[in-house]
Amino acid sequence: MKKFWNFKFLSVVFLMLTFFIVCLVFYCNYQVEKNAEGKTYSTLSTIPYNKVGLLLGTCKTLKDKKTINPFWKNRLDAAYILWKSNKIKYILVSGDNGWHGYNEPLDFKEALMALGVPDSCIVCDYAGFRTFDSIIRCKEIFGQKSVTVISQQFHNERALYIAKENDINAFGFNAKDVSFKDGLRNFFREKAARVLMFLDFLFHTQPHFLGKPKFIK
């Protein structure tokens, strides 16, 4: 009998915890999507001009180290077309540069220059270890209070919420998304990232590094 009541108690706790997590994920997702309404663009004809486009980093290749990551390729194309169409003047590439042989900003910079973007129009942020860091550093280190964020729509939506909380006037240019199969893992990862973002606000998390300002003028 005692084992039965212990099992029943644990089952109730488990169900309550599950319900709480589901509600938390739903709330965070709703707030992020509501804030992003009218702030993301998928066509050049409607997107406003901004001096700086913030290109959010990701790995260039998949796990086999050979196949080009479609998220990376589509963000590259989106940044290039924005610049080519004079919707931005500078591309601020922010990403991870955490270990030897892995350099998201440099990978993007080399690819952009190969497409014809001059070095003078590309600025690298090598300390954009997280989206949270990239957005805050865009303001605190690079001096931008208005910016066009360049990534897939789901990523842009979260970035725009971080921007709002840091008094940055931002909107997003949506890079082409990937197939449902390729993006399924990212779908669940993004839900968790949105919850983590609210925890960052709750605990007043700061970027890994700030440092000396290098304003883009």
C-alpha positions as CSV (number, residue, x, y, z in Angstrom):
1,M,0.0,0.0,0.0
2,K,2.8,2.4,0.9
3,K,4.5,1.8,-2.5
4,F,1.2,2.5,-4.2
5,W,0.9,5.9,-2.5
6,N,4.5,6.7,-3.2
7,F,3.9,5.9,-6.9
8,K,0.7,8.0,-7.0
9,F,2.4,10.9,-5.3
10,L,5.3,10.8,-7.8
11,S,2.9,10.5,-10.7
12,V,1.1,13.6,-9.6
13,V,4.3,15.5,-9.2
14,F,5.5,14.4,-12.6
15,L,2.2,15.5,-14.2
16,M,2.3,18.9,-12.5
17,L,5.9,19.4,-13.5
18,T,5.1,18.5,-17.1
19,F,2.1,20.8,-17.2
20,F,4.2,23.7,-15.8
21,I,6.9,23.1,-18.4
22,V,4.4,23.0,-21.3
23,C,2.8,26.2,-20.0
24,L,6.2,27.9,-19.7
25,V,7.2,26.9,-23.2
26,F,3.9,28.1,-24.6
27,Y,4.1,31.5,-22.7
28,C,7.7,32.2,-23.9
29,N,6.9,31.2,-27.4
30,Y,3.7,33.4,-27.5
31,Q,5.6,36.5,-26.1
32,V,8.4,36.1,-28.7
33,E,6.0,35.7,-31.6
34,K,3.7,38.5,-30.5
35,N,6.6,40.9,-30.2
36,A,7.9,40.0,-33.7
37,E,4.6,40.8,-35.4
38,G,5.3,43.3,-38.2
39,K,9.0,43.4,-37.5
40,T,10.3,40.6,-39.8
41,Y,10.5,40.8,-43.6
42,S,11.0,38.3,-46.3
43,T,11.0,40.6,-49.3
44,L,13.4,43.4,-50.2
45,S,10.7,45.7,-51.5
46,T,9.2,46.2,-48.0
47,I,12.2,46.2,-45.7
48,P,13.4,49.6,-44.4
49,Y,17.0,50.7,-44.7
50,N,19.4,50.3,-41.8
51,K,23.1,51.2,-41.8
52,V,24.1,47.9,-40.2
53,G,22.9,44.4,-40.8
54,L,23.6,41.9,-38.0
55,L,24.4,38.5,-39.5
56,L,24.0,35.9,-36.8
57,G,26.5,33.1,-37.0
58,T,26.1,29.4,-37.3
59,C,28.4,26.5,-38.3
60,K,29.4,26.4,-42.0
61,T,29.3,22.7,-42.4
62,L,27.3,19.8,-41.0
63,K,28.7,17.1,-38.8
64,D,30.6,15.4,-41.7
65,K,32.7,18.6,-42.0
66,K,32.1,18.6,-45.7
67,T,28.4,19.3,-46.5
68,I,27.5,23.0,-46.4
69,N,25.0,23.8,-43.6
70,P,21.8,25.0,-45.4
71,F,21.1,27.5,-42.5
72,W,24.6,29.0,-43.1
73,K,24.2,29.2,-46.9
74,N,20.8,30.8,-46.7
75,R,21.9,33.4,-44.2
76,L,24.9,34.2,-46.4
77,D,22.6,34.7,-49.4
78,A,20.3,36.9,-47.4
79,A,23.1,39.2,-46.1
80,Y,24.6,39.5,-49.6
81,I,21.3,40.4,-51.3
82,L,20.5,43.0,-48.5
83,W,23.9,44.7,-49.1
84,K,23.7,44.4,-52.9
85,S,20.3,46.1,-52.8
86,N,21.6,48.9,-50.7
87,K,19.3,48.0,-47.8
88,I,22.3,48.0,-45.5
89,K,25.8,49.6,-45.7
90,Y,27.7,47.4,-43.3
91,I,27.5,43.7,-42.4
92,L,28.3,43.0,-38.8
93,V,29.1,39.3,-38.6
94,S,28.7,37.9,-35.1
95,G,29.4,34.4,-34.1
96,D,31.4,31.8,-32.2
97,N,35.2,31.7,-32.4
98,G,35.6,29.5,-29.4
99,W,38.3,27.0,-30.4
100,H,41.1,26.4,-32.9
101,G,39.9,25.8,-36.4
102,Y,36.3,27.0,-35.8
103,N,35.5,30.6,-36.7
104,E,32.0,31.5,-37.7
105,P,32.6,35.2,-38.4
106,L,35.7,34.5,-40.6
107,D,33.9,31.8,-42.6
108,F,31.1,34.3,-43.4
109,K,33.5,37.1,-44.1
110,E,35.5,35.0,-46.6
111,A,32.3,33.9,-48.3
112,L,30.9,37.4,-48.5
113,M,34.2,38.8,-50.0
114,A,34.1,36.0,-52.5
115,L,30.7,37.3,-53.6
116,G,32.1,40.8,-54.0
117,V,31.4,42.5,-50.7
118,P,34.5,44.6,-49.9
119,D,36.4,44.2,-46.7
120,S,35.5,47.8,-45.7
121,C,31.8,46.8,-45.5
122,I,32.3,43.8,-43.2
123,V,32.9,44.0,-39.5
124,C,33.5,40.8,-37.4
125,D,32.4,40.2,-33.9
126,Y,34.3,37.2,-32.7
127,A,32.6,37.1,-29.3
128,G,29.1,36.4,-30.4
129,F,29.0,33.1,-28.6
130,R,25.2,33.3,-28.2
131,T,22.4,35.3,-29.8
132,F,22.0,37.0,-26.5
133,D,25.6,38.1,-26.7
134,S,25.4,39.2,-30.3
135,I,22.5,41.5,-29.8
136,I,23.8,43.2,-26.7
137,R,27.3,43.6,-28.1
138,C,25.8,45.1,-31.3
139,K,24.7,48.0,-29.1
140,E,27.4,48.2,-26.4
141,I,30.5,47.4,-28.4
142,F,29.5,48.5,-32.0
143,G,27.3,51.4,-31.0
144,Q,24.2,50.4,-32.9
145,K,20.8,51.3,-31.6
146,S,19.0,50.4,-34.8
147,V,19.9,47.2,-36.7
148,T,18.6,44.7,-39.3
149,V,19.0,41.2,-37.9
150,I,19.7,38.5,-40.6
151,S,18.8,34.9,-39.9
152,Q,15.9,32.5,-40.3
153,Q,12.5,33.8,-39.1
154,F,12.4,31.6,-35.9
155,H,15.8,32.9,-34.9
156,N,15.0,36.5,-35.9
157,E,12.0,36.5,-33.7
158,R,14.0,35.6,-30.6
159,A,16.7,38.1,-31.5
160,L,14.1,40.9,-31.8
161,Y,12.8,40.2,-28.3
162,I,16.3,40.4,-26.9
163,A,16.7,43.7,-28.8
164,K,13.5,45.1,-27.4
165,E,14.6,44.3,-23.9
166,N,17.8,46.2,-24.5
167,D,16.2,49.3,-26.1
168,I,17.4,48.5,-29.6
169,N,15.2,49.3,-32.6
170,A,15.5,46.2,-34.6
171,F,13.7,44.3,-37.4
172,G,14.6,41.1,-39.1
173,F,15.3,40.0,-42.6
174,N,14.3,36.4,-42.9
175,A,16.7,34.1,-44.7
176,K,15.2,31.2,-46.5
177,D,14.3,28.4,-44.1
178,V,15.2,24.7,-44.6
179,S,13.1,21.6,-45.1
180,F,11.0,20.4,-42.1
181,K,13.2,17.3,-41.9
182,D,16.4,19.3,-41.8
183,G,15.0,21.8,-39.3
184,L,13.2,19.4,-36.9
185,R,16.0,19.3,-34.4
186,N,16.3,23.0,-34.6
187,F,12.5,23.4,-33.9
188,F,12.8,21.8,-30.4
189,R,16.1,23.6,-29.8
190,E,14.5,26.9,-30.5
191,K,11.7,26.3,-28.0
192,A,14.3,25.6,-25.3
193,A,16.3,28.6,-26.3
194,R,13.3,30.9,-25.9
195,V,12.8,29.7,-22.3
196,L,16.5,30.1,-21.6
197,M,16.2,33.7,-22.9
198,F,13.6,34.6,-20.3
199,L,15.8,33.0,-17.6
200,D,18.6,35.3,-18.8
201,F,16.4,38.3,-18.2
202,L,15.3,37.0,-14.9
203,F,18.8,36.5,-13.6
204,H,20.3,39.5,-15.4
205,T,22.7,37.5,-17.4
206,Q,25.5,39.4,-19.1
207,P,27.4,38.6,-22.3
208,H,30.5,36.5,-21.9
209,F,32.7,39.4,-23.1
210,L,32.2,43.1,-23.6
211,G,35.4,45.0,-23.8
212,K,36.5,48.2,-25.6
213,P,33.9,49.8,-27.9
214,K,34.5,49.7,-31.7
215,F,31.7,51.8,-33.0
216,I,30.6,51.4,-36.6
217,K,30.1,55.0,-37.8
